[in-house]
């Protein structure tokens, strides 16, 4: 279950970046072949890769592995929007 959540989250981060897999891998400083193996289910990310993905996307490794990042990001966007709306009323 944790591995599926991890891969779903990594896919979400790549897709939400609006970068191709190649460009995203380059931004993460991970080879495209390695990322491709993850997406094809042939390999799992090593710890050093999780650290890079975590740092560059400002999300904890715990969230990468155990939480639904898509819901987290949507919540943050909503919370930020509500905060801005309150500021505008002042």
Residue frames relative to the residue before (quaternion, step in Angstrom):
aa qw qx qy qz dx dy dz
X 1.0000 0.0000 0.0000 0.0000 0.00 0.00 0.00
X 0.6700 0.4945 -0.3079 0.4602 3.60 0.87 -0.93
X 0.6482 0.5180 -0.3304 0.4498 3.59 0.99 -0.76
X 0.6345 0.5132 -0.3310 0.4738 3.61 1.02 -0.74
X 0.6444 0.5096 -0.3215 0.4707 3.59 0.95 -0.85
X 0.6259 0.5426 -0.3297 0.4529 3.57 0.99 -0.85
X 0.7055 0.4542 -0.2756 0.4692 3.59 0.77 -0.98
X 0.6117 0.5325 -0.3507 0.4683 3.61 1.02 -0.71
X 0.6756 0.4980 -0.2891 0.4604 3.57 0.96 -0.88
X 0.6446 0.5030 -0.3254 0.4749 3.58 0.96 -0.80
X 0.6387 0.5112 -0.3236 0.4753 3.59 0.97 -0.82
X 0.6438 0.5235 -0.3211 0.4565 3.58 0.95 -0.87
X 0.6584 0.5083 -0.3145 0.4574 3.59 0.89 -0.90
X 0.6563 0.5019 -0.3128 0.4685 3.58 0.97 -0.83
X 0.6979 0.4714 -0.2828 0.4590 3.60 0.81 -0.95
X 0.6847 0.4875 -0.2963 0.4537 3.59 0.92 -0.85
X 0.5844 0.5679 -0.3734 0.4433 3.59 1.23 -0.32
X 0.3075 -0.7747 0.4835 0.2675 3.57 1.30 -0.42
X 0.5000 0.6029 -0.4430 0.4362 3.54 1.20 0.62
X 0.5433 -0.5664 0.4903 0.3790 3.56 -1.20 0.48
X 0.6623 -0.4879 0.3669 0.4344 3.55 -1.23 0.30
X 0.6445 0.5300 -0.3163 0.4513 3.58 0.98 -0.85
X 0.6855 0.4738 -0.2857 0.4733 3.59 0.87 -0.95
X 0.6411 0.5216 -0.3238 0.4605 3.58 1.01 -0.81
X 0.6416 0.5208 -0.3180 0.4648 3.59 0.94 -0.91
X 0.6485 0.5146 -0.3137 0.4650 3.56 0.96 -0.86
X 0.6494 0.5154 -0.3101 0.4653 3.59 0.96 -0.87
X 0.6938 0.4576 -0.2621 0.4905 3.59 1.07 -0.77
X 0.3521 -0.7511 0.4656 0.3084 3.57 1.36 -0.25
X 0.5023 0.5746 -0.4415 0.4718 3.52 1.01 1.03
X 0.5271 -0.6479 0.4304 0.3422 3.60 -0.93 0.78
X 0.5730 -0.6062 0.4384 0.3347 3.55 -1.13 0.76
X 0.6158 0.5513 -0.3468 0.4434 3.59 1.05 -0.71
X 0.6405 0.5214 -0.3187 0.4652 3.56 1.02 -0.82
X 0.6671 0.4885 -0.2979 0.4771 3.58 0.87 -0.95
X 0.6259 0.5467 -0.3272 0.4498 3.58 1.02 -0.80
X 0.6411 0.5173 -0.3185 0.4689 3.59 1.00 -0.79
X 0.6202 0.5290 -0.3461 0.4645 3.58 1.04 -0.72
X 0.7068 0.4814 -0.2668 0.4444 3.55 0.81 -1.06
X 0.6809 0.4577 -0.2780 0.4997 3.58 1.17 -0.55
X 0.4925 -0.6854 0.4122 0.3432 3.60 1.28 -0.07
X 0.4820 0.6874 -0.4181 0.3469 3.58 1.24 0.36
X 0.7876 0.0837 -0.0378 0.6094 3.58 1.25 -0.34
X 0.3159 -0.7128 0.5906 0.2080 3.53 -1.35 0.28
X 0.5865 -0.5945 0.4076 0.3694 3.60 -1.08 0.61
X 0.3998 -0.6779 0.5620 0.2546 3.54 -1.10 0.76
X 0.7076 -0.4733 0.3221 0.4143 3.54 -1.26 0.41
X 0.6522 0.5228 -0.3260 0.4416 3.60 0.89 -0.87
X 0.6473 0.5025 -0.3190 0.4762 3.60 1.09 -0.67
X 0.6258 0.5325 -0.3370 0.4596 3.59 1.02 -0.77
X 0.6271 0.5310 -0.3330 0.4625 3.58 1.03 -0.78
X 0.6591 0.5052 -0.3114 0.4620 3.61 0.90 -0.90
X 0.6726 0.4909 -0.2966 0.4677 3.58 0.86 -0.96
X 0.6432 0.5335 -0.3087 0.4542 3.55 0.98 -0.90
X 0.6985 0.4794 -0.2725 0.4561 3.58 0.79 -1.01
X 0.7208 0.4605 -0.2628 0.4465 3.58 0.81 -0.97
X 0.7358 0.3789 -0.2234 0.5150 3.59 1.19 -0.48
X 0.3804 -0.7670 0.4445 0.2634 3.58 1.36 0.12
X 0.5363 0.5499 -0.4355 0.4694 3.52 0.86 1.09
X 0.5053 -0.6695 0.4438 0.3153 3.59 -0.96 0.78
X 0.6027 -0.5421 0.4365 0.3903 3.55 -1.23 0.45
X 0.5872 0.5725 -0.3632 0.4422 3.57 1.06 -0.69
X 0.6676 0.4791 -0.2998 0.4847 3.60 0.93 -0.85
X 0.6115 0.5538 -0.3566 0.4385 3.59 0.98 -0.74
X 0.7504 0.4279 -0.2078 0.4590 3.54 0.91 -0.96
X 0.8536 0.2512 -0.0717 0.4507 3.57 0.82 -0.98
X 0.7412 0.3969 -0.2224 0.4937 3.60 1.16 -0.32
X 0.4829 -0.6324 0.5169 0.3158 3.54 -1.27 0.40
X 0.3035 -0.8002 0.4932 0.1560 3.56 -0.19 1.30
X 0.5909 0.5787 -0.3811 0.4132 3.59 1.01 -0.68
X 0.6605 0.4843 -0.3013 0.4883 3.58 0.95 -0.85
X 0.6274 0.5393 -0.3308 0.4540 3.60 0.97 -0.83
X 0.6819 0.4852 -0.2938 0.4619 3.60 0.83 -0.96
X 0.6505 0.5062 -0.3217 0.4659 3.59 0.95 -0.83
X 0.6302 0.5238 -0.3275 0.4704 3.59 1.02 -0.77
X 0.6614 0.5066 -0.3118 0.4569 3.60 0.91 -0.88
X 0.6422 0.5136 -0.3230 0.4684 3.58 0.96 -0.82
X 0.6590 0.5011 -0.3033 0.4717 3.58 0.93 -0.89
X 0.6597 0.5031 -0.3078 0.4658 3.58 0.92 -0.90
X 0.6482 0.5069 -0.3176 0.4711 3.60 0.96 -0.80
X 0.6422 0.5222 -0.3191 0.4616 3.58 0.97 -0.83
X 0.6645 0.4984 -0.3024 0.4675 3.58 0.92 -0.91
X 0.6329 0.5292 -0.3294 0.4592 3.60 1.01 -0.78
X 0.6551 0.5016 -0.3055 0.4753 3.58 0.94 -0.89
X 0.6320 0.5275 -0.3359 0.4577 3.59 0.96 -0.80
X 0.6512 0.5063 -0.3188 0.4669 3.61 0.96 -0.81
X 0.6451 0.5249 -0.3179 0.4553 3.58 0.98 -0.83
X 0.6582 0.5288 -0.3050 0.4406 3.54 1.00 -0.81
X 0.6433 0.5307 -0.3123 0.4550 3.58 1.18 -0.55
X 0.5680 0.6262 -0.3796 0.3757 3.60 1.19 -0.39
